Amino acid sequence: MVFGQAVIGPPGSGKTTYCNGMSQFLKLIGRKVAVINLDPANDALPFECTVNIEDLIKLSDVMAEHSLGPNGGLVYCMDFLENNIDWLESKLKPLLEDHYLLFDFPGQVELFFLHSNTKNMITRLIKKLDLRLTAVHLIDAHLCCDPGKYVSALLLSLTTMVHLELPHINVLSKIDLIENYGKLAYNLEFYTDVQDLSYLQHHLDQDPRSSKYRKLTKELCDVIEDFGLVNFTTLDIQDKESVGNLVKLIDKSNGYIFASIQDSVVEFSKIAAAPLDWDYFRTAAVQEKYMKDD
């Protein structure tokens, strides 16, 4: 049984920076970490990865040979990887004994809520290699400053959760930069807990571009609230306390914290029922640290 994370999210959300910082943190707490780069467009990695898709296929070669743009080229690369999944399995098998795996996926969001190639690959690896993966979905925190972009991020998070069918944690990354693009209309807790979205309608109506689609926006918000699946945690990858809190959530979602228990119902119950920090105070602490009072 091997544990790990599938790191996904839109371009610029900080996936590569996350993998770099997370791998360093996990090594500091005593885990052997292997980073698997599955982004064929990421040719400037700030760290050494154990497995690199560029050893199999390169996006630049695909674009040149097949006259494809970046998006079409990425879809081709992931289809190619799916058809050659044996290559990836052979690279992962030596790591199964004692490594924690970090999969760095491409930033093309269609791969995670529309196309089936990525889901098929993850499902096969989980079944064949007995992996326990959590999807860590990074969303740039500054999107909360724009109600329209925030609703779009919610829709993306929801569709990705439903499509991938993995233990899933949505993360507002770069929380230390959240107010660089403007003030939030409400407290941070409103955005992390995805509270009553009708309160956003007034702010959306102030933008003439958004007010035109008021009815559509309301229906989309109703869909998000009806599912009731989406919420967020926060992350400053340079703050070890922030990273540590996220690791606790991930370990509980993929079962890592239960791995050392040997048939002890008592110990299992202690961990499963262990008290967590009250979300209000965790959110309030983040807001006090990174957001200015009016």
Disulfide bonds with the S-S distance in Angstrom:
none
